[in-house]
Structure formats: C-alpha cells, structure tokens
C-alpha cells in the first residue's frame, strides 16, 4: 500500500475496512451524511440565534473513527453538499444564505478543525481508551474559535453590533452542558468499538 493511500492509519475504520481510494471516498460520503442527519436533531433557544444540534457528537465520532485528513474531508464534504442546496444544515436548511451566511455559519468551519484535531490524536492511539476525551475536549473548544468570531462579526455586518459578553451569552454558555454530554457519549463509543474488534479477533 502506498503512503498516499494510508489516510486512516491506526484508526478504527482502518482496522475494519480496507484502505483504498474507493473505500475512503465512500467513508467521506457516509460521514458527511451522518453529520447531516445529526444536524436535524436541533433545538432553537429563544434567546440565541445559534441552534443546538447533534452535529458535535457526529463530528467528534467521525474524526476519531477516520483520522485527521479523512475526518476533516468528511466535514468539508458535508459543508459543500449543504452549500450546494441539499437540506443538510440544521432545521433542514440548505444553500449558502440559509446555511453558511448565518450567525451560526462559523461553527461549520470549526467542525473541520475539530475533526482534524480529534483524528490526529486518534491516529496516535488515544482513541483506544477513555483518554480520547481530552482531545475531544480540545477539538470541541476549537469549534468555538471561528464560531464566536463569525457570530460577533455577523451582528456587526447586520448593523447591530454586540459586545463580546453578549456574543458569549448567545454562542457559548448555552451549549456547554450539551456539548459535554455529547463529548462523553463519543468518548465512550470509540474505545468500545476497539474492544469489540479485539474480542472478534480473539475468536
């Protein structure tokens, strides 16, 4: 196998599925659709312009299962399909104006950072134990960097500038508890997958 093909080295997906361009393309598409499906589990707070969705869980899981490059590619594919008009964003929205050019658009690009960070650590064995929770926490925090900057600037562009304190009230504090819950679920799921694979090998 050439080094160029080895995009999923040491990841759980590489243990289960053969490494090839065809498999990798299929995984990118399936990962992007999984993220799209998770986006439909959404709730809109009355005091915030950013919806709560299941996307964070899906992005953490895809990053851990696929590795850095393929995980980031799956998120990029998700964003591209949504931007093209497919109803992949929260609440079934699609297109640039209803999906990306919104106050929550920056979080979509934060997902790319998250998947890459979690995948990088997964490639180095962190996904085989509960300690994958630490890279997932780091990846989750990375989502908020472009997310909050975008949210703050979006209000300024609309002519209703808000303070950074208000930005945090809209785009950070309401989501911490839910993100921690989704993070714990993802951190438990991946090591459990490795356990199942190892038990299957022992038979």
Secondary structure, 3 states (H helix, E strand, C coil): CCCCCCCCCCCHHHHHCCCCHHHHHHHHHHHHHHHHHHHCCCECCCCCCCCECCHHHHHHHHHHHHCHHHHHHHHHHHHHHHHCCCCCCHHHCCCHHHHHCCCCHHHHHHHHHHHHHHHHHHCCCHHHCCCHHHHHHHHHHHHHHHHHHHHHHHHHHCCCCCCHHHHHHHHCHHHHHHHHHHHHHHHHHHHHHHHHHHHHHHC
